[in-house]
């Protein structure tokens, strides 16, 4: 993917506020996408590979929230061939 040139606000406070806002948006998008994938039957390894992180990292970040949201999580023994 080619790099996208984006204007950086001249005021450092504005630039940093934009970075913080983008991080919050990225986190919200990740939460929604991971929940959608898990509801569709994906396993932790698939989600981790798609995000470019380890299975342990994605599980640690999302498992409690998904359980609280009522998402049925697959166990290793539930893996389908």
Secondary structure, 3 states (H helix, E strand, C coil): CCCCCCCCCCCHHHHHHHHHHHHHHHHHHHHHHHHHHHHCCCCHHHHHHHHCCCHHHHHHHHHHHHHHCCCCCCCHHHCCC
